[in-house]
């Protein structure tokens, strides 16, 4: 059960890197890192990117420079927007992986904030079960730019900011957490199943990450809600463990 819980893609701690390229800012002359920053400050992702700047200023400056270089080298490239989307997503994904170990030392409340925002996104996507299942089961790594633009950009920015704050807190003021036991995991799973009247077969939809199952979005959202709302020591210990494992992927 431990393996299936940790491998289930329900608790997605992913730092989304979406840069909405506006062709107008590529119009005249060369683009500087300061211009890139000013453009990003006008997008829905300003809050999240500001959190990166505060938590990881060196990496943020490199990202701005690389983005400016890409823009200047490819102004006539019709695929520039897609290429910059991929580059920004790769940047935040690598930043997440490089600093994932700090998540295990983040305060429980900081991790709960991240997981609550993930839950809000799942509820937002309830009207689009296929996209909801993709988000819950695989995170944003496999999203196309078009799919990403169907998400709630304000929630994504808040999620990015909350994730960065959690990592920075784990780095700067590390908390000591007790690893979860098998009994802790059992308490979480049994409580979630009882609260939602799920049988073992329905639970396996999530544990086996069967995103093609039409029930996946609903069941995954129920799991996320239970994780966030159930504030017991056992569930908190599992949340820390799972958040750390997912951040490293």
Secondary structure, DSSP 8 states (H G I E B T S, - for coil): -HHHHHH-TTS-----------GGGGSSS---HHHHHHHHTTSTTHHHHHHHHHH-HHHHHHHHHHHHHHHHH-TT-TTHHHHHHHHHHHHHHHHHHHTGGGGGGS-HHHHHHHHHHHHHHHHHGGG-HHHHHHHHHHTTTT--HHHHTTS-HHHHHHHHHHHHHHHHHHHHS--------HHHHHHHHHHHHHHTT--HHHHHHHHTT-TTSTTHHHHHHHHHHHHHH---HHHHHHHHHHHHHHHT-
